[in-house]
């Protein structure tokens, strides 16, 4: 499934991602500046997180709580050096909690990710819109 969108379409795209997902573990692929964090912020908003969210670039993971008491984990593995670091932080325990897990730069930890993950690819188009593909 593939769609192109502009920034003003973000709420609709976030709903579409949630409705299309067959897993609570979403892997966000795309180059720097493709909108991974921006999309995740809107998805967390759609899930009922009513405070500001940000990329966990330095902490590796942020934990959010929705107004419905759902837990949402947002991972950013851009700065991770090895998959061993992911094991050391207890990544497998996060996946066992059946919480929403949004993962930026999943290629850095691809051997530790659950097979049932949903892959979301973002690309930047020449007209500055984005294309999203859900696999």
Phi and psi in radians as a Rosetta constraint file:
Dihedral C 1 N 2 CA 2 C 2 CIRCULARHARMONIC -2.434 0.35
Dihedral N 2 CA 2 C 2 N 3 CIRCULARHARMONIC 2.454 0.35
Dihedral C 2 N 3 CA 3 C 3 CIRCULARHARMONIC -2.566 0.35
Dihedral N 3 CA 3 C 3 N 4 CIRCULARHARMONIC 2.585 0.35
Dihedral C 3 N 4 CA 4 C 4 CIRCULARHARMONIC -1.789 0.35
Dihedral N 4 CA 4 C 4 N 5 CIRCULARHARMONIC 2.612 0.35
Dihedral C 4 N 5 CA 5 C 5 CIRCULARHARMONIC -2.713 0.35
Dihedral N 5 CA 5 C 5 N 6 CIRCULARHARMONIC 2.842 0.35
Dihedral C 5 N 6 CA 6 C 6 CIRCULARHARMONIC -2.020 0.35
Dihedral N 6 CA 6 C 6 N 7 CIRCULARHARMONIC 2.978 0.35
Dihedral C 6 N 7 CA 7 C 7 CIRCULARHARMONIC -0.948 0.35
Dihedral N 7 CA 7 C 7 N 8 CIRCULARHARMONIC -0.667 0.35
Dihedral C 7 N 8 CA 8 C 8 CIRCULARHARMONIC -1.172 0.35
Dihedral N 8 CA 8 C 8 N 9 CIRCULARHARMONIC -0.290 0.35
Dihedral C 8 N 9 CA 9 C 9 CIRCULARHARMONIC -1.538 0.35
Dihedral N 9 CA 9 C 9 N 10 CIRCULARHARMONIC -0.017 0.35
Dihedral C 9 N 10 CA 10 C 10 CIRCULARHARMONIC -0.962 0.35
Dihedral N 10 CA 10 C 10 N 11 CIRCULARHARMONIC -0.782 0.35
Dihedral C 10 N 11 CA 11 C 11 CIRCULARHARMONIC -1.016 0.35
Dihedral N 11 CA 11 C 11 N 12 CIRCULARHARMONIC -0.729 0.35
Dihedral C 11 N 12 CA 12 C 12 CIRCULARHARMONIC -1.150 0.35
Dihedral N 12 CA 12 C 12 N 13 CIRCULARHARMONIC -0.728 0.35
Dihedral C 12 N 13 CA 13 C 13 CIRCULARHARMONIC -1.138 0.35
Dihedral N 13 CA 13 C 13 N 14 CIRCULARHARMONIC -0.725 0.35
Dihedral C 13 N 14 CA 14 C 14 CIRCULARHARMONIC -1.072 0.35
Dihedral N 14 CA 14 C 14 N 15 CIRCULARHARMONIC -0.764 0.35
Dihedral C 14 N 15 CA 15 C 15 CIRCULARHARMONIC -1.066 0.35
Dihedral N 15 CA 15 C 15 N 16 CIRCULARHARMONIC -0.742 0.35
Dihedral C 15 N 16 CA 16 C 16 CIRCULARHARMONIC -1.076 0.35
Dihedral N 16 CA 16 C 16 N 17 CIRCULARHARMONIC -0.737 0.35
Dihedral C 16 N 17 CA 17 C 17 CIRCULARHARMONIC -1.049 0.35
Dihedral N 17 CA 17 C 17 N 18 CIRCULARHARMONIC -0.837 0.35
Dihedral C 17 N 18 CA 18 C 18 CIRCULARHARMONIC -1.111 0.35
Dihedral N 18 CA 18 C 18 N 19 CIRCULARHARMONIC -0.732 0.35
Dihedral C 18 N 19 CA 19 C 19 CIRCULARHARMONIC -1.200 0.35
Dihedral N 19 CA 19 C 19 N 20 CIRCULARHARMONIC -0.524 0.35
Dihedral C 19 N 20 CA 20 C 20 CIRCULARHARMONIC -1.529 0.35
Dihedral N 20 CA 20 C 20 N 21 CIRCULARHARMONIC -0.235 0.35
Dihedral C 20 N 21 CA 21 C 21 CIRCULARHARMONIC -1.335 0.35
Dihedral N 21 CA 21 C 21 N 22 CIRCULARHARMONIC 2.305 0.35
Dihedral C 21 N 22 CA 22 C 22 CIRCULARHARMONIC -1.755 0.35
Dihedral N 22 CA 22 C 22 N 23 CIRCULARHARMONIC 0.058 0.35
Dihedral C 22 N 23 CA 23 C 23 CIRCULARHARMONIC -2.554 0.35
Dihedral N 23 CA 23 C 23 N 24 CIRCULARHARMONIC 2.797 0.35
Dihedral C 23 N 24 CA 24 C 24 CIRCULARHARMONIC -1.595 0.35
Dihedral N 24 CA 24 C 24 N 25 CIRCULARHARMONIC 0.041 0.35
Dihedral C 24 N 25 CA 25 C 25 CIRCULARHARMONIC -1.886 0.35
Dihedral N 25 CA 25 C 25 N 26 CIRCULARHARMONIC 1.923 0.35
Dihedral C 25 N 26 CA 26 C 26 CIRCULARHARMONIC -1.984 0.35
Dihedral N 26 CA 26 C 26 N 27 CIRCULARHARMONIC 2.245 0.35
Dihedral C 26 N 27 CA 27 C 27 CIRCULARHARMONIC -1.857 0.35
Dihedral N 27 CA 27 C 27 N 28 CIRCULARHARMONIC 2.078 0.35
Dihedral C 27 N 28 CA 28 C 28 CIRCULARHARMONIC -1.799 0.35
Dihedral N 28 CA 28 C 28 N 29 CIRCULARHARMONIC 1.961 0.35
Dihedral C 28 N 29 CA 29 C 29 CIRCULARHARMONIC -1.875 0.35
Dihedral N 29 CA 29 C 29 N 30 CIRCULARHARMONIC 2.514 0.35
Dihedral C 29 N 30 CA 30 C 30 CIRCULARHARMONIC 2.813 0.35
Dihedral N 30 CA 30 C 30 N 31 CIRCULARHARMONIC 2.749 0.35
Dihedral C 30 N 31 CA 31 C 31 CIRCULARHARMONIC -1.199 0.35
Dihedral N 31 CA 31 C 31 N 32 CIRCULARHARMONIC 2.872 0.35
Dihedral C 31 N 32 CA 32 C 32 CIRCULARHARMONIC -0.929 0.35
Dihedral N 32 CA 32 C 32 N 33 CIRCULARHARMONIC 2.312 0.35
Dihedral C 32 N 33 CA 33 C 33 CIRCULARHARMONIC 1.503 0.35
Dihedral N 33 CA 33 C 33 N 34 CIRCULARHARMONIC 0.106 0.35
Dihedral C 33 N 34 CA 34 C 34 CIRCULARHARMONIC -1.441 0.35
Dihedral N 34 CA 34 C 34 N 35 CIRCULARHARMONIC -0.155 0.35
Dihedral C 34 N 35 CA 35 C 35 CIRCULARHARMONIC 1.788 0.35
Dihedral N 35 CA 35 C 35 N 36 CIRCULARHARMONIC 0.324 0.35
Dihedral C 35 N 36 CA 36 C 36 CIRCULARHARMONIC -1.048 0.35
Dihedral N 36 CA 36 C 36 N 37 CIRCULARHARMONIC -0.919 0.35
Dihedral C 36 N 37 CA 37 C 37 CIRCULARHARMONIC -1.140 0.35
Dihedral N 37 CA 37 C 37 N 38 CIRCULARHARMONIC -0.715 0.35
Dihedral C 37 N 38 CA 38 C 38 CIRCULARHARMONIC -1.069 0.35
Dihedral N 38 CA 38 C 38 N 39 CIRCULARHARMONIC -0.753 0.35
Dihedral C 38 N 39 CA 39 C 39 CIRCULARHARMONIC -1.146 0.35
Dihedral N 39 CA 39 C 39 N 40 CIRCULARHARMONIC -0.755 0.35
Dihedral C 39 N 40 CA 40 C 40 CIRCULARHARMONIC -1.090 0.35
Dihedral N 40 CA 40 C 40 N 41 CIRCULARHARMONIC -0.686 0.35
Dihedral C 40 N 41 CA 41 C 41 CIRCULARHARMONIC -1.018 0.35
Dihedral N 41 CA 41 C 41 N 42 CIRCULARHARMONIC -0.760 0.35
Dihedral C 41 N 42 CA 42 C 42 CIRCULARHARMONIC -1.217 0.35
Dihedral N 42 CA 42 C 42 N 43 CIRCULARHARMONIC -0.668 0.35
Dihedral C 42 N 43 CA 43 C 43 CIRCULARHARMONIC -1.099 0.35
Dihedral N 43 CA 43 C 43 N 44 CIRCULARHARMONIC -0.764 0.35
Dihedral C 43 N 44 CA 44 C 44 CIRCULARHARMONIC -1.114 0.35
Dihedral N 44 CA 44 C 44 N 45 CIRCULARHARMONIC -0.642 0.35
Dihedral C 44 N 45 CA 45 C 45 CIRCULARHARMONIC -1.076 0.35
Dihedral N 45 CA 45 C 45 N 46 CIRCULARHARMONIC -0.774 0.35
Dihedral C 45 N 46 CA 46 C 46 CIRCULARHARMONIC -1.083 0.35
Dihedral N 46 CA 46 C 46 N 47 CIRCULARHARMONIC -0.522 0.35
Dihedral C 46 N 47 CA 47 C 47 CIRCULARHARMONIC -1.446 0.35
Dihedral N 47 CA 47 C 47 N 48 CIRCULARHARMONIC -0.054 0.35
Dihedral C 47 N 48 CA 48 C 48 CIRCULARHARMONIC 1.740 0.35
Dihedral N 48 CA 48 C 48 N 49 CIRCULARHARMONIC 0.326 0.35
Dihedral C 48 N 49 CA 49 C 49 CIRCULARHARMONIC -1.424 0.35
Dihedral N 49 CA 49 C 49 N 50 CIRCULARHARMONIC 2.065 0.35
Dihedral C 49 N 50 CA 50 C 50 CIRCULARHARMONIC -1.801 0.35
Dihedral N 50 CA 50 C 50 N 51 CIRCULARHARMONIC 0.263 0.35
Dihedral C 50 N 51 CA 51 C 51 CIRCULARHARMONIC -2.125 0.35
Dihedral N 51 CA 51 C 51 N 52 CIRCULARHARMONIC 2.937 0.35
Dihedral C 51 N 52 CA 52 C 52 CIRCULARHARMONIC -1.180 0.35
Dihedral N 52 CA 52 C 52 N 53 CIRCULARHARMONIC 2.322 0.35
Dihedral C 52 N 53 CA 53 C 53 CIRCULARHARMONIC -1.903 0.35
Dihedral N 53 CA 53 C 53 N 54 CIRCULARHARMONIC 2.717 0.35
Dihedral C 53 N 54 CA 54 C 54 CIRCULARHARMONIC -2.565 0.35
Dihedral N 54 CA 54 C 54 N 55 CIRCULARHARMONIC 2.899 0.35
Dihedral C 54 N 55 CA 55 C 55 CIRCULARHARMONIC -1.275 0.35
Dihedral N 55 CA 55 C 55 N 56 CIRCULARHARMONIC 2.321 0.35
Dihedral C 55 N 56 CA 56 C 56 CIRCULARHARMONIC -1.518 0.35
Dihedral N 56 CA 56 C 56 N 57 CIRCULARHARMONIC 0.815 0.35
Dihedral C 56 N 57 CA 57 C 57 CIRCULARHARMONIC -0.942 0.35
Dihedral N 57 CA 57 C 57 N 58 CIRCULARHARMONIC -0.741 0.35
Dihedral C 57 N 58 CA 58 C 58 CIRCULARHARMONIC -1.643 0.35
Dihedral N 58 CA 58 C 58 N 59 CIRCULARHARMONIC -0.508 0.35
Dihedral C 58 N 59 CA 59 C 59 CIRCULARHARMONIC -1.566 0.35
Dihedral N 59 CA 59 C 59 N 60 CIRCULARHARMONIC -0.184 0.35
Dihedral C 59 N 60 CA 60 C 60 CIRCULARHARMONIC 1.305 0.35
Dihedral N 60 CA 60 C 60 N 61 CIRCULARHARMONIC -0.619 0.35
Dihedral C 60 N 61 CA 61 C 61 CIRCULARHARMONIC -2.533 0.35
Dihedral N 61 CA 61 C 61 N 62 CIRCULARHARMONIC 2.406 0.35
Dihedral C 61 N 62 CA 62 C 62 CIRCULARHARMONIC -2.005 0.35
Dihedral N 62 CA 62 C 62 N 63 CIRCULARHARMONIC 2.529 0.35
Dihedral C 62 N 63 CA 63 C 63 CIRCULARHARMONIC -1.975 0.35
Dihedral N 63 CA 63 C 63 N 64 CIRCULARHARMONIC 2.263 0.35
Dihedral C 63 N 64 CA 64 C 64 CIRCULARHARMONIC -2.113 0.35
Dihedral N 64 CA 64 C 64 N 65 CIRCULARHARMONIC 2.710 0.35
Dihedral C 64 N 65 CA 65 C 65 CIRCULARHARMONIC -2.169 0.35
Dihedral N 65 CA 65 C 65 N 66 CIRCULARHARMONIC 2.294 0.35
Dihedral C 65 N 66 CA 66 C 66 CIRCULARHARMONIC -1.483 0.35
Dihedral N 66 CA 66 C 66 N 67 CIRCULARHARMONIC 2.961 0.35
Dihedral C 66 N 67 CA 67 C 67 CIRCULARHARMONIC -1.175 0.35
Dihedral N 67 CA 67 C 67 N 68 CIRCULARHARMONIC -0.249 0.35
Dihedral C 67 N 68 CA 68 C 68 CIRCULARHARMONIC -1.706 0.35
Dihedral N 68 CA 68 C 68 N 69 CIRCULARHARMONIC 0.253 0.35
Dihedral C 68 N 69 CA 69 C 69 CIRCULARHARMONIC 1.135 0.35
Dihedral N 69 CA 69 C 69 N 70 CIRCULARHARMONIC 0.411 0.35
Dihedral C 69 N 70 CA 70 C 70 CIRCULARHARMONIC -1.444 0.35
Dihedral N 70 CA 70 C 70 N 71 CIRCULARHARMONIC 2.528 0.35
Dihedral C 70 N 71 CA 71 C 71 CIRCULARHARMONIC -1.739 0.35
Dihedral N 71 CA 71 C 71 N 72 CIRCULARHARMONIC 2.387 0.35
Dihedral C 71 N 72 CA 72 C 72 CIRCULARHARMONIC -2.248 0.35
Dihedral N 72 CA 72 C 72 N 73 CIRCULARHARMONIC 2.264 0.35
Dihedral C 72 N 73 CA 73 C 73 CIRCULARHARMONIC -1.914 0.35
Dihedral N 73 CA 73 C 73 N 74 CIRCULARHARMONIC 2.345 0.35
Dihedral C 73 N 74 CA 74 C 74 CIRCULARHARMONIC -2.104 0.35
Dihedral N 74 CA 74 C 74 N 75 CIRCULARHARMONIC 1.967 0.35
Dihedral C 74 N 75 CA 75 C 75 CIRCULARHARMONIC -1.810 0.35
Dihedral N 75 CA 75 C 75 N 76 CIRCULARHARMONIC 2.510 0.35
Dihedral C 75 N 76 CA 76 C 76 CIRCULARHARMONIC -2.353 0.35
Dihedral N 76 CA 76 C 76 N 77 CIRCULARHARMONIC 1.869 0.35
Dihedral C 76 N 77 CA 77 C 77 CIRCULARHARMONIC -1.736 0.35
Dihedral N 77 CA 77 C 77 N 78 CIRCULARHARMONIC 0.352 0.35
Dihedral C 77 N 78 CA 78 C 78 CIRCULARHARMONIC -0.970 0.35
Dihedral N 78 CA 78 C 78 N 79 CIRCULARHARMONIC -0.725 0.35
Dihedral C 78 N 79 CA 79 C 79 CIRCULARHARMONIC -1.655 0.35
Dihedral N 79 CA 79 C 79 N 80 CIRCULARHARMONIC 0.052 0.35
Dihedral C 79 N 80 CA 80 C 80 CIRCULARHARMONIC -1.256 0.35
Dihedral N 80 CA 80 C 80 N 81 CIRCULARHARMONIC 2.462 0.35
Dihedral C 80 N 81 CA 81 C 81 CIRCULARHARMONIC -1.635 0.35
Dihedral N 81 CA 81 C 81 N 82 CIRCULARHARMONIC -0.505 0.35
Dihedral C 81 N 82 CA 82 C 82 CIRCULARHARMONIC -2.719 0.35
Dihedral N 82 CA 82 C 82 N 83 CIRCULARHARMONIC 2.790 0.35
Dihedral C 82 N 83 CA 83 C 83 CIRCULARHARMONIC -1.110 0.35
Dihedral N 83 CA 83 C 83 N 84 CIRCULARHARMONIC -0.453 0.35
Dihedral C 83 N 84 CA 84 C 84 CIRCULARHARMONIC -1.024 0.35
Dihedral N 84 CA 84 C 84 N 85 CIRCULARHARMONIC -0.625 0.35
Dihedral C 84 N 85 CA 85 C 85 CIRCULARHARMONIC -1.088 0.35
Dihedral N 85 CA 85 C 85 N 86 CIRCULARHARMONIC -0.659 0.35
Dihedral C 85 N 86 CA 86 C 86 CIRCULARHARMONIC -1.149 0.35
Dihedral N 86 CA 86 C 86 N 87 CIRCULARHARMONIC -0.737 0.35
Dihedral C 86 N 87 CA 87 C 87 CIRCULARHARMONIC -1.095 0.35
Dihedral N 87 CA 87 C 87 N 88 CIRCULARHARMONIC -0.714 0.35
Dihedral C 87 N 88 CA 88 C 88 CIRCULARHARMONIC -1.093 0.35
Dihedral N 88 CA 88 C 88 N 89 CIRCULARHARMONIC -0.559 0.35
Dihedral C 88 N 89 CA 89 C 89 CIRCULARHARMONIC -1.445 0.35
Dihedral N 89 CA 89 C 89 N 90 CIRCULARHARMONIC -0.053 0.35
Dihedral C 89 N 90 CA 90 C 90 CIRCULARHARMONIC 1.399 0.35
Dihedral N 90 CA 90 C 90 N 91 CIRCULARHARMONIC 0.640 0.35
Dihedral C 90 N 91 CA 91 C 91 CIRCULARHARMONIC -0.972 0.35
Dihedral N 91 CA 91 C 91 N 92 CIRCULARHARMONIC -0.644 0.35
Dihedral C 91 N 92 CA 92 C 92 CIRCULARHARMONIC -1.096 0.35
Dihedral N 92 CA 92 C 92 N 93 CIRCULARHARMONIC -0.577 0.35
Dihedral C 92 N 93 CA 93 C 93 CIRCULARHARMONIC -1.145 0.35
Dihedral N 93 CA 93 C 93 N 94 CIRCULARHARMONIC -0.623 0.35
Dihedral C 93 N 94 CA 94 C 94 CIRCULARHARMONIC -1.090 0.35
Dihedral N 94 CA 94 C 94 N 95 CIRCULARHARMONIC -0.721 0.35
Dihedral C 94 N 95 CA 95 C 95 CIRCULARHARMONIC -1.208 0.35
Dihedral N 95 CA 95 C 95 N 96 CIRCULARHARMONIC -0.513 0.35
Dihedral C 95 N 96 CA 96 C 96 CIRCULARHARMONIC -1.285 0.35
Dihedral N 96 CA 96 C 96 N 97 CIRCULARHARMONIC -0.243 0.35
Dihedral C 96 N 97 CA 97 C 97 CIRCULARHARMONIC -1.425 0.35
Dihedral N 97 CA 97 C 97 N 98 CIRCULARHARMONIC -0.089 0.35
Dihedral C 97 N 98 CA 98 C 98 CIRCULARHARMONIC 0.999 0.35
Dihedral N 98 CA 98 C 98 N 99 CIRCULARHARMONIC 0.515 0.35
Dihedral C 98 N 99 CA 99 C 99 CIRCULARHARMONIC -1.591 0.35
Dihedral N 99 CA 99 C 99 N 100 CIRCULARHARMONIC 2.907 0.35
Dihedral C 99 N 100 CA 100 C 100 CIRCULARHARMONIC -1.189 0.35
Dihedral N 100 CA 100 C 100 N 101 CIRCULARHARMONIC 2.325 0.35
Dihedral C 100 N 101 CA 101 C 101 CIRCULARHARMONIC -2.252 0.35
Dihedral N 101 CA 101 C 101 N 102 CIRCULARHARMONIC 2.033 0.35
Dihedral C 101 N 102 CA 102 C 102 CIRCULARHARMONIC -1.906 0.35
Dihedral N 102 CA 102 C 102 N 103 CIRCULARHARMONIC 2.126 0.35
Dihedral C 102 N 103 CA 103 C 103 CIRCULARHARMONIC -2.134 0.35
Dihedral N 103 CA 103 C 103 N 104 CIRCULARHARMONIC 2.042 0.35
Dihedral C 103 N 104 CA 104 C 104 CIRCULARHARMONIC -1.620 0.35
Dihedral N 104 CA 104 C 104 N 105 CIRCULARHARMONIC 2.516 0.35
Dihedral C 104 N 105 CA 105 C 105 CIRCULARHARMONIC 1.040 0.35
Dihedral N 105 CA 105 C 105 N 106 CIRCULARHARMONIC 0.863 0.35
Dihedral C 105 N 106 CA 106 C 106 CIRCULARHARMONIC -1.152 0.35
Dihedral N 106 CA 106 C 106 N 107 CIRCULARHARMONIC -0.348 0.35
Dihedral C 106 N 107 CA 107 C 107 CIRCULARHARMONIC -1.102 0.35
Dihedral N 107 CA 107 C 107 N 108 CIRCULARHARMONIC -0.330 0.35
Dihedral C 107 N 108 CA 108 C 108 CIRCULARHARMONIC -1.304 0.35
Dihedral N 108 CA 108 C 108 N 109 CIRCULARHARMONIC -0.316 0.35
Dihedral C 108 N 109 CA 109 C 109 CIRCULARHARMONIC -2.343 0.35
Dihedral N 109 CA 109 C 109 N 110 CIRCULARHARMONIC 0.523 0.35
Dihedral C 109 N 110 CA 110 C 110 CIRCULARHARMONIC -1.011 0.35
Dihedral N 110 CA 110 C 110 N 111 CIRCULARHARMONIC -0.490 0.35
Dihedral C 110 N 111 CA 111 C 111 CIRCULARHARMONIC -1.396 0.35
Dihedral N 111 CA 111 C 111 N 112 CIRCULARHARMONIC -0.117 0.35
Dihedral C 111 N 112 CA 112 C 112 CIRCULARHARMONIC -1.919 0.35
Dihedral N 112 CA 112 C 112 N 113 CIRCULARHARMONIC 0.025 0.35
Dihedral C 112 N 113 CA 113 C 113 CIRCULARHARMONIC -1.483 0.35
Dihedral N 113 CA 113 C 113 N 114 CIRCULARHARMONIC 2.492 0.35
Dihedral C 113 N 114 CA 114 C 114 CIRCULARHARMONIC -1.111 0.35
Dihedral N 114 CA 114 C 114 N 115 CIRCULARHARMONIC 2.534 0.35
Dihedral C 114 N 115 CA 115 C 115 CIRCULARHARMONIC -1.134 0.35
Dihedral N 115 CA 115 C 115 N 116 CIRCULARHARMONIC -0.489 0.35
Dihedral C 115 N 116 CA 116 C 116 CIRCULARHARMONIC -1.442 0.35
Dihedral N 116 CA 116 C 116 N 117 CIRCULARHARMONIC 0.252 0.35
Dihedral C 116 N 117 CA 117 C 117 CIRCULARHARMONIC -1.187 0.35
Dihedral N 117 CA 117 C 117 N 118 CIRCULARHARMONIC 2.644 0.35
Dihedral C 117 N 118 CA 118 C 118 CIRCULARHARMONIC -1.698 0.35
Dihedral N 118 CA 118 C 118 N 119 CIRCULARHARMONIC 2.241 0.35
Dihedral C 118 N 119 CA 119 C 119 CIRCULARHARMONIC -1.706 0.35
Dihedral N 119 CA 119 C 119 N 120 CIRCULARHARMONIC 2.208 0.35
Dihedral C 119 N 120 CA 120 C 120 CIRCULARHARMONIC -2.080 0.35
Dihedral N 120 CA 120 C 120 N 121 CIRCULARHARMONIC 2.049 0.35
Dihedral C 120 N 121 CA 121 C 121 CIRCULARHARMONIC -1.838 0.35
Dihedral N 121 CA 121 C 121 N 122 CIRCULARHARMONIC 2.257 0.35
Dihedral C 121 N 122 CA 122 C 122 CIRCULARHARMONIC -2.014 0.35
Dihedral N 122 CA 122 C 122 N 123 CIRCULARHARMONIC 2.392 0.35
Dihedral C 122 N 123 CA 123 C 123 CIRCULARHARMONIC -2.293 0.35
Dihedral N 123 CA 123 C 123 N 124 CIRCULARHARMONIC 2.664 0.35
Dihedral C 123 N 124 CA 124 C 124 CIRCULARHARMONIC -1.702 0.35
Dihedral N 124 CA 124 C 124 N 125 CIRCULARHARMONIC 2.200 0.35
Dihedral C 124 N 125 CA 125 C 125 CIRCULARHARMONIC -1.589 0.35
Dihedral N 125 CA 125 C 125 N 126 CIRCULARHARMONIC 2.830 0.35
Dihedral C 125 N 126 CA 126 C 126 CIRCULARHARMONIC -1.072 0.35
Dihedral N 126 CA 126 C 126 N 127 CIRCULARHARMONIC -0.506 0.35
Dihedral C 126 N 127 CA 127 C 127 CIRCULARHARMONIC -1.535 0.35
Dihedral N 127 CA 127 C 127 N 128 CIRCULARHARMONIC 0.243 0.35
Dihedral C 127 N 128 CA 128 C 128 CIRCULARHARMONIC 1.262 0.35
Dihedral N 128 CA 128 C 128 N 129 CIRCULARHARMONIC 0.155 0.35
Dihedral C 128 N 129 CA 129 C 129 CIRCULARHARMONIC -1.429 0.35
Dihedral N 129 CA 129 C 129 N 130 CIRCULARHARMONIC 3.086 0.35
Dihedral C 129 N 130 CA 130 C 130 CIRCULARHARMONIC -2.125 0.35
Dihedral N 130 CA 130 C 130 N 131 CIRCULARHARMONIC 2.680 0.35
Dihedral C 130 N 131 CA 131 C 131 CIRCULARHARMONIC -2.050 0.35
Dihedral N 131 CA 131 C 131 N 132 CIRCULARHARMONIC 2.343 0.35
Dihedral C 131 N 132 CA 132 C 132 CIRCULARHARMONIC -2.060 0.35
Dihedral N 132 CA 132 C 132 N 133 CIRCULARHARMONIC 2.366 0.35
Dihedral C 132 N 133 CA 133 C 133 CIRCULARHARMONIC -2.255 0.35
Dihedral N 133 CA 133 C 133 N 134 CIRCULARHARMONIC 2.238 0.35
Dihedral C 133 N 134 CA 134 C 134 CIRCULARHARMONIC -1.887 0.35
Dihedral N 134 CA 134 C 134 N 135 CIRCULARHARMONIC 2.212 0.35
